[in-house]
Amino acid sequence: MKPGIILYGLLAATLAGCAGGGADNVVDAHAMAELREVLNRRPSLPDGFAQRPEQAWRVPFGRLDKNCGSALDAAAGHAPQEGLTGQAAVSYQGDGLGERAGVGLARYAGDEAETSFDALSDGLESCREIRVAGGTDLRARRLDIGDAGRSGDEVVGTRLRGRLNGYPYALDVVLSRTGDTLVSVVHAGMTDVDRDRTKKLVAAVLSMSTA
């Protein structure tokens, strides 16, 4: 399936979701078209990542508390709805064991992008661990991505390390705001993920979304 077809389907689904989100959510066809164009561009991802986007990343856990769940949901294409005018999400396959990058873009009216970023970043910084029955136990600590986030107005990151269903698992989560757009990135893999690759991934996505 061609990337454009995948993205069109994701955006169409998002349109339907936003339409039912309430009177404060006004879907902007122009904003949706711009997000579609952004995700159809060929980003300069780190070596080993496929350049062809696939369907949105899926959160691999059961039900999570609000602090941990909201930030992960944004990367999966389910950003906060208040003031949302459009969103889209894709993922990229990496060559590491179970490695995948998820990217979510959400555009907002007025200053709602800043409000949503503040809420999600507060939640992410309060997310200390993820524990789900069946052998899932991940501990969180702050992730500093340094200059990789210089294209964003605001950036925050967290690393989650431990076990998923009993197997070693790692997940980097980075949230950023660029103007009226919330940019969410996850970098996941079995055993571990490299922080330098996460930083390069975030820099590439921010460069793509602000071009």
N, C-alpha and C positions, 0 to 999 in steps of 0.2 A: 504494500500500500504506500502511495506517495506521501511525503511529509505534509504537503498542502492539504491533502484529503483528511489526514489525521487531525491537523490543526483546525480545519473547518468544522469537523465533527465536535471537537472539544469546545470551540467557541459557540457553536450552535447550542450545545448543552448548557453552556454558561448563560447564554441569553435567556433560555427558558428558566433557569434557576433564578436569575436576577429579576426577571419579570414578576416572580412571585414573592419578592423580598420585601415589599411594602412601598408606601408612597414616597419614601425618601430615596429610593433607588431608581434612578432614571438611566436606562441603558442608552449610551451614546454610540450610534452606529459608526461615527468617525473614530472614536476611541477604540472600539472593537477592531476596526480595520487596521489601525496603527499597531495594536498589539499583535494582530495576526501577521502583519508585515515584519515586526521585530522578530518573532519566533520562526519566521521563514528564512531569516538571514542565516548565513553560515558563520557561526562564531568561531573564534580561534581558541578552541578548547585545548586543554593540556594533551600531550601525546598519549595515545591509548584510548581516548574517548571517540566514539563514533560521532561523525559530524551530522548524521541524520537523526532528527528528533523522533521520539516514539511517544506513545501515550503517557499521560501524566503519571508521575510517581505515586505509589500507593503507600499509605502509612501501614507498616507491617505489624502493628500492635493491636490489642483489643481496645476497649474503651479506656481513655486516659482522662486524668483530671484536666481542668481548664488551662492551667498554667503550661503544662507540657503539650497538650493536644492542640491548642489554637495555633501555635507557631508551626507545628508540623502540618496542620491542615492547610495553611496558606501555601506551602510549597506543593501541596497536592491539588491545588486549584480551588480551595475553599476558604478564601480570605474573608475577613469581616465584611458584613453586608452594608453597614451604615454608610451611605454616601457613595457606594460603589457604582461606577459607570461601566465597568467592563473588566474581565479578567481572562487569562488563558494560562495553561500549564503544559509542560512537556517533560520528557526525561531523556537522558543520554546514557547509553550503555558504555561501561568502561571495561578495560581488559583485565582488571584485578578480579580476584575471587568474589563473586557476588556484587561487584562494584557497579553502582548506578548513581547518576546525578539527577536530581529533580529541580526544575525551575518553575516558579510561579510568578506571574506579573499581574498586578491588580491596580487599576486606575480609579481615582476618586475625585469627587467634586469638592470645591472649596478647600478647606484645610483638613478634610477627613483622612487624607493619607497620613498626615502627621499624628492625628488622633489614633488611628489604627496602629501605626508603628509604635507609638508609646505604649499602647495596651499590650501588644504582642511582645515587645521587648521586655516589659515588666514581667510578663508571664514567663518568658523564656529564662530570665535571670532568676526567677523564683522556682524554676523546675530543677529539683535536686536529684531526682531519680525516677526511673520508670520500672515498676514492678508489676508483672502480670502473671497470673497462675499459669503453670506449664513450663517454667524454666526461663522466664524473661526477667532479667534484672540488670539494668544499666544505670550507671552513676554519671552525673553531669559535672562538668567544670567549665570555666570560662575559656573561650577560644579567642585569641587575639590574632586578627588577620593582617594587622599592620597596614602597609601602603596599598594592599590589594583592594581596600575599600575606599580609596581616596576619591573615586568618582561618585560616591554616594554622599548625600547630605548627612545621613545618620546611619551607623552600622553597629550591629551587635551580633556576637556569635557564641555558640555553646558546643562543647564536645560531649558525646555520650558514648561510654565504653562499658562493655560487660557481655551479657549473653542474651541471645534471642532464641527462645524455644530450646534452650540448653546449649546452643552453639555460639562460639565467639562472634561478636558483632560490634560494629562501630558506626557512628553517625555524627557528622558535623552539620550543624544548622546555623545558617547565617541569614539575618534579616537586614534589609537596607531600604532606605527611602531616597528616591531621587525626584525631587519636585512633588508632583501629584501621583507618583507611582510607587507602590510597594513592591520590592523585589525580594523574593524568598528563594533560597538555595539550600538544598541538602546534598551531602556527599556521603553515601553509605557503602558499606562493604562487609564481608565476613572477615573475621580476625582483626583487621585494622584498616584505616584509611590514612593516607599521607597528608599531613597538614600543608605542605608546600603545594600539593595538587589541589587541595581545597582552596588555597589562596589564589592560585592561577585560575581556577574555575570561577571563583567569585569575580575576579578582575575581568575575565572574559565576558561574563554575563552582564556586569555593570556597564562595560564598554559597549556591548551590543544594545542595551536598553537605553543608553543616553546618546547614541549616535544620531 
